[in-house]
Amino acid sequence: MLFNSYPFIFIFLPVTFIGMFMIGRLSQRVAIWWMGLASLIFYAYWSAYFVLLLLSSVVFNYLTAHWIRRFNPIKQRVGINIPLILGLLANLGLLIYFKYSNFFLSNLYSLLGMHYAALDIILPLGISFFTFTQLAFLVDISLGETTEKSFGKYLLFVTFFPHLIAGPLMHHKQMMPQFANRENFRLNRINISLGLTIFTLGLAKKIFIADNFSHIADPLFTAAHSSNTFQFFEAWAGALAYTLQLYFDFSAYSEMAIGLSLLFNIRMPLNFNSPYKSQSMIDFWQRWHMSLTKYIGEYLYTPITVWFMRLSMNLSGTAEVTYTLVIPTLITFVIVGLWHGANWTFLAFGTLHGMYLVCNHIWRKFRRHRGWFKNSIAFPIFSCLLTYISAVFAFVIFRSEQMSDAWRIQEAMLGFNGISLPTTLRDLLPGLAAWESEGKLAFDGIFPNIAFSMPNFAILGLLVVGHVIIWCLPNIHQITYGYLIVSQDIALGRSLSKKISPSKFFATLRWKPNAIWGISLGILFFLIIISMAVYKPAPFLYYQF
Amino acid sequence: MKFISYFTLSFITTAVVFYAQVFLLFPVPVAADYWVREMLVIKRDLSKSLGDRRKIVVAAGSNVLFNIDTNQLTEALGLPAINFGLMAGLPLDTILRETDAIVRSGDVLVLALEQDYYCREKNPGFNEWQIRNAIAWDHNYWRNMGFLQQLRALTDLNPLFPIELIQAKIGLLRNDPILTPRLLALDDGEVLNKYYHPSGPPDNLYSIYNIDHHGNIKNSNETSFTGTASFRADLPIPICPQAIASLGSFIARLKSKNVLVFFINGPFMDLPDLDKQKLAQADEDFIRQIAPLAPILDNRQEILVPRDSFLNSEMHLNIKGRDHRTQILILRLRDQLKLY
């Protein structure tokens, strides 16, 4: 079921909401089961068959956790490792079968020079998310970090519908205490107001902004896949549009999930914090898909780094850097890339980001050591632009169906296919005639080869608006600062709040549960609802991961 | 609680204001395809001009307008023929209602419905084009919809539509010249005057000046369609009960008026990868479901048309394709008319 669909907004959500708080007044335990059941129905709307798979996965992991819990985490490490390893292998096996088997087998067959007939495997929705959530749970239970025994709570923790399909990735420490809090089963007006606000703004972002960028991005990637030629501005327009689309789409989904959770008094972690304002790649990954970064850092990067640090105890200089920084970062980001899907493009995307981060860490040390650009005003702007452009180049690979498509686009972005300017400039720029005769420059219009479904001024206008939003406007967490962050501090720890500061320039935009915000969002919500009829809801991009 | 109350109240108020506006301001000459109405007025008049003479009417959406030459039909069969091809955006009910109004006892009606007319309930929503045009000029269609249907239709409107309504209403009060052609299109006398006394050559393909006196489109000799064909001859046409019911009652009514009714297929592109076996099967399925209503005069195999015979869409043939399509119809109709 899509968050941006009528059945969800007008049937599923009201029924689940009313049911939860009516039952919650009588029994907290039954309310938890009610929410678990509702979440399974939410999933079953996509496929009743795969609910069985989801449920089997939940039951299997719950039983494995029960088995692990029988051992003492300190004294019986060896005993614990048996169910733990079995659990990890089963989860990874499931993920590999559904997500990667065709990829691995087709490449293996191709290496052996044999023909491979692809297996008819449907990728279950959200499998990466619910598998990773449960893997972390098994690891934590083996370390004695949680003692949760209630199956109802565990089922809801994994399947809670706002985060089931595309995150944010939740840690049991963030969620379980909230299910145990009696207050969370009573209506909370502030949370409902805030939840409605964040959900409405997220929905508006998806319908009015994100989906529009697909009309610019899709034709470019289709042209690249069909080996059509295109030029500099067309490549940049499409690449920038996809970079914006991905951010608006995924952050809209995350905000809708946060808003929906708040309606049920559950606080979710932030997932985006204006990532395109980042001044370095290290900063970027602390602001982009934050729940994944936190997860990867905790369960992958740190253990790998520790392991390599042990290996490199007696090393120094370049060798030490290679062992403690380069290898762990590259391994982690190759996995991050592959987590998104089974394709060489995702692997290349992850590797490229790994390389970005290695360079960034080395540059940061070097810069600090030399004391460069300490008080420069231009440096942060330059860093922000460089980070953004690096991200754009990586997202071109991420979106492309094949590496050759990505090369084609990147070549054009670097000007190898020539540049075409508006015809009217020919007379204004006579000095460029020499370039024109050499074939490097043409005056055939800025988008001469790709037939975009909107006029040029609309494309340029949309790109400008998109960049104004990402660079100049506050994000949802800054707009609701003082409400969302304060409540998150209590639930999720103070570390997150340090990354968010209130919007200084847009103080008037600061949300308050008052009449002005209520009326404005009510009108906006109606406009969204009727727009959904005209612009049919498009699935969220992260549903495919 | 204030926030939630205001949110709910403003949501409901906006909805009421939005929908009430349409009812209060109707009818409004918002931007729409007025040429469709003009064409309807002209075709009604061309048909009326034949008086009680027996005639052939070929009806449906724009595929008939482009694909059948009723001049050739008239010449070959010795009966006056009217091209009653309108526009495929119109609802099936409108096409049938308008056709019903022009056929007389003894007439021959050939229905060449576009493929999707056989199952529009598969997509039960109204499209914005239909509602916009109903509000702009197809007032009877709007009035006959019933309140609940009208409400349902309004949910498919663009959120900016109320602004257009208000602009048009203000324009009416201020005699805005932009509205003049729209208002003239609502005046049957003016439309006919323009048609019979044109002030110049047609300014575009979809102009009423570009229709001859048998209702056929003129100047359609280009070949500009480069898109992919979505209506493949080797795929079955979905046929839904609602369309069968509408067509069934319409045909029964005409038969009782002693009108001969036939179906013909829409054009199909001759694609290199067509599966001939599936094509035959799809044809059989279509005949099995539609023939009980009225005979089908052709089959898919014989009306496959090469790409260079298409004009500007996969439903519109150019003159070359139209001649081919019309000759097949003449042969089949000649056989049928001998029988009756």
Interface residues (C-beta under 8 A of the other chain):
Chain A: R189 I192 S193 L196 P513 N514 A515 W517 G518 I519 S520 L521 G522 I523 F525 F526 L527 I530 S531 A533 V534
Chain B: M1 K2 F3 I4 S5 Y6 F7 T8 L9 S10 F11 I12 T13 T14 A15 F18 G125 E128 T155 D156 L157 N158 P159
